[in-house]
Amino acid sequence: MSKAKLTIGFDIGGTNTRAGVVDERGHVLDVESTSTPHTAEELQGAIVGMVNTLRDRGHADSIGSVGLAVAGFLDPYCEVVRFAPHLPWQDNAPVRKILQEELKLPVRLEHDANSAAWGEYRFGAAQKADTWVLFAVGTGIGATLMQNGEIYRGAYGTAPEFGHVTVVPGGRACSCGKQGCLERYASGTALVDTAVEIATKGGFESCKLYRKAVDKRATGNDVVAAARAGDALGLATMDHFAHWLGQGLSMVCDVLDPELIVLGGGVSRDADLFLGTAEEIMSRSVVGAGFRPLPRLETAELGSQAGMIGVADLARHLM
């Protein structure tokens, strides 16, 4: 191994791109962020610029590799971005090769949910777990299965995609091109659509959230704040969300039978509003309910930095 002790981990989402300098214990020492550009060339340029900025802050001689947590489908070898509905990289873009040539450093690509799962496995809520699932709920839904310290990818690198399992045939349109996907009912963005649907059915006109909802000005944060304030529309929206999350978690149990499910993603910060209901629905919706062990449910410990910490640690193996 080289003398370098630090790596840079990127969390590349559809709205923001963040980078962190991470040490071997999973501690983030420095961060940089920017809005995610809309073209592949601009995004690659932004990544190179952020690496150079972090190196110029006194880390130049210590950084040995770079990792990218990408919100999209990768090939099984984590070389190319096959499909990323929220990012400008498309059509088997050879991102790893391009960035290695630009940065003159080893580069590791990984799916964003896999990156967060690795971070939780190494430094967070899933340490010492053998068979477990990260279920990340944010803008959409990401999921990762790990078994015996290995990330399960499937034959072609896309498993598991619980967020895009159809739960409502002909339901809400999804950015993946399908309709009725689970993430259209149990994600941060789904909260807004649900609040609008419930509000327009009537009966909530006296609620503070009502006008924002029917005018389609509400955000996910507005819904959460309303629920915390006891607003009936906010509470009804969170109850709908909890129902679909519980159904999603029951699918995880039935398909993968893990010992542990770690709920991650931005929505997990407000787990006290919905996790109890979701767990109850999961427990009564699984096959063999009442006659089988159920997984432990935990919330992620690394928060919004899980992806950058995890992919930085994976990139460390390239040094």
C-alpha positions as CSV (number, residue, x, y, z in Angstrom):
1,M,0.0,0.0,0.0
2,S,1.2,3.5,-0.8
3,K,1.8,6.1,1.9
4,A,-1.5,7.7,1.1
5,K,-4.0,7.2,3.9
6,L,-7.0,9.2,2.7
7,T,-9.6,8.6,0.0
8,I,-12.3,10.9,-1.5
9,G,-15.8,9.6,-1.7
10,F,-18.5,11.2,-3.9
11,D,-22.2,10.9,-3.5
12,I,-23.6,11.8,-6.9
13,G,-27.4,12.4,-6.8
14,G,-29.8,14.0,-9.3
15,T,-29.8,17.3,-7.4
16,N,-26.5,17.6,-5.5
17,T,-23.0,16.2,-5.8
18,R,-21.0,15.9,-2.6
19,A,-17.5,14.8,-1.9
20,G,-15.7,14.0,1.3
21,V,-12.2,13.3,2.4
22,V,-12.4,10.1,4.4
23,D,-9.8,8.4,6.6
24,E,-9.4,4.6,7.3
25,R,-11.8,4.7,10.3
26,G,-14.6,6.2,8.2
27,H,-14.3,9.7,9.5
28,V,-15.1,12.5,7.1
29,L,-12.4,15.2,7.4
30,D,-13.4,17.6,4.7
31,V,-16.3,18.2,2.4
32,E,-17.2,19.9,-0.8
33,S,-20.5,20.1,-2.6
34,T,-22.2,21.5,-5.8
35,S,-25.4,21.3,-7.7
36,T,-25.2,18.3,-10.1
37,P,-24.6,19.6,-13.7
38,H,-26.9,18.6,-16.5
39,T,-24.4,17.3,-19.1
40,A,-21.9,14.4,-18.7
41,E,-19.0,16.6,-19.6
42,E,-19.9,19.2,-17.0
43,L,-20.4,16.6,-14.3
44,Q,-17.0,15.0,-15.0
45,G,-15.5,18.5,-15.0
46,A,-17.2,19.2,-11.6
47,I,-15.8,16.0,-10.1
48,V,-12.3,16.7,-11.2
49,G,-12.6,20.3,-9.9
50,M,-13.9,19.1,-6.5
51,V,-11.0,16.6,-6.2
52,N,-8.5,19.3,-7.0
53,T,-10.2,21.7,-4.5
54,L,-10.0,19.1,-1.7
55,R,-6.4,18.3,-2.6
56,D,-5.5,22.0,-2.5
57,R,-6.8,22.2,1.0
58,G,-3.8,20.3,2.3
59,H,-4.7,16.7,1.4
60,A,-2.8,16.4,-1.9
61,D,-0.1,14.0,-0.6
62,S,-2.5,11.9,1.4
63,I,-5.2,11.1,-1.1
64,G,-4.7,7.7,-2.8
65,S,-8.0,7.0,-4.6
66,V,-11.5,8.3,-5.4
67,G,-14.8,6.5,-5.1
68,L,-18.1,7.5,-6.8
69,A,-21.5,6.5,-5.3
70,V,-23.8,6.7,-8.4
71,A,-27.6,6.9,-8.4
72,G,-28.0,4.5,-11.4
73,F,-27.4,1.1,-12.8
74,L,-23.8,-0.1,-13.3
75,D,-22.4,-3.1,-15.1
76,P,-21.4,-6.0,-12.8
77,Y,-17.7,-4.9,-12.9
78,C,-18.6,-1.3,-11.9
79,E,-16.9,0.2,-14.9
80,V,-19.7,1.9,-16.8
81,V,-23.0,3.6,-16.0
82,R,-25.7,1.8,-17.9
83,F,-28.7,3.9,-16.9
84,A,-29.2,6.7,-14.5
85,P,-32.6,8.4,-14.8
86,H,-31.6,11.4,-12.7
87,L,-28.0,11.9,-14.1
88,P,-26.6,12.9,-17.4
89,W,-24.6,9.7,-17.8
90,Q,-26.4,7.3,-20.2
91,D,-25.9,4.5,-22.7
92,N,-23.0,2.6,-21.0
93,A,-20.8,5.6,-20.3
94,P,-17.3,4.4,-19.4
95,V,-17.1,6.7,-16.4
96,R,-14.4,4.9,-14.5
97,K,-12.0,5.0,-17.4
98,I,-12.7,8.6,-18.2
99,L,-12.2,9.8,-14.6
100,Q,-9.1,7.7,-14.0
101,E,-7.5,9.3,-17.0
102,E,-8.5,12.8,-15.8
103,L,-7.6,12.4,-12.2
104,K,-4.5,10.2,-12.5
105,L,-5.8,8.3,-9.5
106,P,-7.5,4.9,-9.1
107,V,-11.3,5.3,-9.3
108,R,-14.0,3.0,-7.9
109,L,-17.6,3.2,-9.1
110,E,-20.5,1.8,-7.0
111,H,-24.2,2.0,-6.9
112,D,-25.3,4.6,-4.3
113,A,-27.3,2.1,-2.2
114,N,-24.4,-0.4,-2.3
115,S,-22.1,2.4,-1.2
116,A,-24.3,3.3,1.8
117,A,-24.7,-0.3,2.7
118,W,-20.9,-0.9,2.7
119,G,-20.5,2.2,4.9
120,E,-23.1,0.9,7.4
121,Y,-21.5,-2.6,7.3
122,R,-18.0,-1.3,8.0
123,F,-18.7,1.6,10.4
124,G,-22.5,1.8,11.2
125,A,-25.6,-0.1,12.1
126,A,-24.8,-3.4,10.2
127,Q,-21.4,-4.3,11.7
128,K,-21.1,-8.1,12.3
129,A,-24.4,-8.8,10.4
130,D,-24.2,-11.8,8.1
131,T,-27.4,-11.6,6.0
132,W,-28.9,-8.2,5.9
133,V,-30.6,-5.6,3.7
134,L,-30.2,-1.8,3.4
135,F,-33.5,-0.3,2.5
136,A,-32.7,3.3,1.6
137,V,-35.7,5.7,1.3
138,G,-35.0,9.2,0.0
139,T,-35.9,10.8,-3.4
140,G,-36.5,7.2,-4.5
141,I,-35.8,3.8,-3.0
142,G,-32.5,1.9,-3.1
143,A,-31.8,-1.5,-1.7
144,T,-28.7,-3.7,-1.1
145,L,-28.4,-7.3,0.0
146,M,-25.2,-8.2,1.8
147,Q,-24.2,-11.7,2.8
148,N,-21.1,-12.8,4.5
149,G,-19.4,-9.4,3.8
150,E,-20.2,-9.4,0.1
151,I,-22.5,-7.2,-1.9
152,Y,-25.0,-9.3,-4.0
153,R,-25.3,-7.8,-7.5
154,G,-27.2,-10.4,-9.5
155,A,-26.1,-11.7,-12.8
156,Y,-26.1,-8.3,-14.5
157,G,-25.4,-5.9,-11.6
158,T,-28.8,-4.5,-11.0
159,A,-30.1,-6.5,-8.0
160,P,-32.1,-5.8,-5.9
161,E,-34.5,-3.1,-7.2
162,F,-37.4,-3.2,-4.7
163,G,-38.2,0.4,-5.5
164,H,-39.3,-0.5,-9.0
165,V,-41.5,-3.4,-8.2
166,T,-45.0,-2.6,-9.4
167,V,-47.4,-2.4,-6.4
168,V,-50.2,-0.5,-8.1
169,P,-50.8,-1.7,-11.7
170,G,-51.5,1.4,-13.8
171,G,-50.6,3.7,-10.9
172,R,-48.4,6.7,-10.6
173,A,-45.9,7.3,-13.4
174,C,-42.3,6.6,-12.4
175,S,-39.1,8.1,-13.8
176,C,-37.9,4.6,-14.7
177,G,-40.6,4.4,-17.4
178,K,-43.0,2.1,-15.5
179,Q,-46.2,2.9,-13.5
180,G,-47.1,2.1,-10.0
181,C,-43.6,1.4,-8.6
182,L,-43.2,1.1,-4.9
183,E,-41.0,4.2,-4.7
184,R,-43.9,6.2,-6.1
185,Y,-45.8,5.5,-2.9
186,A,-43.0,5.1,-0.2
187,S,-40.4,7.7,-0.9
188,G,-39.7,11.3,0.0
189,T,-41.1,12.5,-3.3
190,A,-44.1,10.3,-2.9
191,L,-45.1,12.2,0.2
192,V,-46.0,15.2,-1.8
193,D,-48.1,13.3,-4.4
194,T,-49.9,11.5,-1.5
195,A,-50.6,14.8,0.3
196,V,-52.1,16.2,-2.9
197,E,-54.3,13.2,-3.6
198,I,-55.6,13.1,0.0
199,A,-56.2,16.8,0.1
200,T,-58.2,16.9,-3.2
201,K,-60.6,14.2,-1.9
202,G,-61.9,16.7,0.7
203,G,-62.3,16.7,4.4
204,F,-58.9,18.4,5.2
205,E,-59.7,22.0,4.3
206,S,-59.0,23.3,7.8
207,C,-55.5,21.9,7.9
208,K,-52.5,24.2,7.5
209,L,-51.0,21.8,4.9
210,Y,-54.1,21.8,2.8
211,R,-53.5,25.0,0.8
212,K,-49.9,24.1,0.0
213,A,-51.0,20.7,-1.1
214,V,-53.8,21.6,-3.4
215,D,-51.7,24.4,-4.9
216,K,-48.9,21.8,-5.4
217,R,-46.5,24.0,-3.5
218,A,-45.8,21.5,-0.7
219,T,-42.5,19.7,-0.1
220,G,-41.7,16.5,1.7
221,N,-40.3,18.7,4.5
222,D,-43.6,20.5,4.7
223,V,-45.5,17.2,5.1
224,V,-43.1,16.0,7.8
225,A,-43.4,19.3,9.7
226,A,-47.2,19.2,9.4
227,A,-47.2,15.6,10.8
228,R,-45.0,16.7,13.7
229,A,-47.3,19.5,14.5
230,G,-50.3,17.2,14.6
231,D,-51.9,18.4,11.3
232,A,-54.5,15.9,10.2
233,L,-53.5,16.0,6.6
234,G,-49.8,15.5,7.4
235,L,-50.6,12.6,9.7
236,A,-52.8,11.0,7.1
237,T,-50.1,11.3,4.5
238,M,-47.5,9.7,6.8
239,D,-49.9,6.9,7.6
240,H,-50.3,6.2,3.9
241,F,-46.5,6.3,3.5
242,A,-46.1,3.9,6.5
243,H,-48.5,1.4,4.9
244,W,-46.6,1.2,1.7
245,L,-43.3,1.1,3.4
246,G,-44.5,-1.8,5.5
247,Q,-45.7,-3.6,2.4
248,G,-42.2,-3.0,0.8
249,L,-40.4,-4.4,3.9
250,S,-42.7,-7.5,3.9
251,M,-41.5,-8.1,0.3
252,V,-37.9,-7.9,1.4
253,C,-38.7,-10.5,4.1
254,D,-40.5,-12.8,1.7
255,V,-37.8,-12.7,-1.0
256,L,-34.6,-12.4,1.0
257,D,-35.4,-13.5,4.6
258,P,-32.7,-11.3,6.2
259,E,-31.7,-11.2,9.9
260,L,-31.5,-7.4,9.8
261,I,-33.1,-4.5,7.7
262,V,-31.4,-1.2,8.1
263,L,-33.6,1.8,7.0
264,G,-31.4,4.5,5.5
265,G,-31.8,7.5,3.2
266,G,-33.0,11.0,4.1
267,V,-36.5,9.9,5.1
268,S,-35.0,7.7,7.9
269,R,-34.3,10.8,9.9
270,D,-38.0,11.0,10.7
271,A,-38.5,7.3,11.3
272,D,-40.2,8.0,14.6
273,L,-43.2,9.2,12.6
274,F,-43.8,6.0,10.7
275,L,-41.5,3.1,11.5
276,G,-43.7,1.6,14.2
277,T,-46.7,1.4,11.9
278,A,-44.5,0.1,9.0
279,E,-43.1,-2.6,11.2
280,E,-46.6,-3.7,12.3
281,I,-47.7,-3.9,8.7
282,M,-44.6,-5.8,7.7
283,S,-45.1,-8.3,10.5
284,R,-48.7,-9.1,9.5
285,S,-48.1,-9.0,5.7
286,V,-45.2,-11.5,5.4
287,V,-45.9,-15.1,4.3
288,G,-46.3,-17.2,7.4
289,A,-47.0,-14.3,9.7
290,G,-46.9,-15.3,13.3
291,F,-45.0,-18.5,12.5
292,R,-41.6,-17.3,11.5
293,P,-38.7,-15.1,12.8
294,L,-38.7,-11.5,11.6
295,P,-35.7,-9.4,10.9
296,R,-34.6,-6.7,13.3
297,L,-35.3,-3.2,12.0
298,E,-32.7,-0.5,12.7
299,T,-32.1,3.0,11.3
300,A,-28.9,3.8,9.6
301,E,-26.2,5.4,11.8
302,L,-24.1,7.3,9.2
303,G,-26.9,9.5,7.9
304,S,-26.4,11.4,4.7
305,Q,-22.7,10.6,4.6
306,A,-23.1,6.8,4.4
307,G,-22.7,6.7,0.6
308,M,-19.5,8.8,0.5
309,I,-18.0,7.0,3.5
310,G,-18.8,3.6,2.0
311,V,-17.5,4.2,-1.5
312,A,-14.4,5.9,-0.1
313,D,-13.7,2.8,1.9
314,L,-14.2,0.6,-1.2
315,A,-11.9,2.8,-3.1
316,R,-9.3,2.3,-0.4
317,H,-8.8,-1.3,-1.7
318,L,-7.4,0.2,-5.0
319,M,-4.6,2.0,-3.2
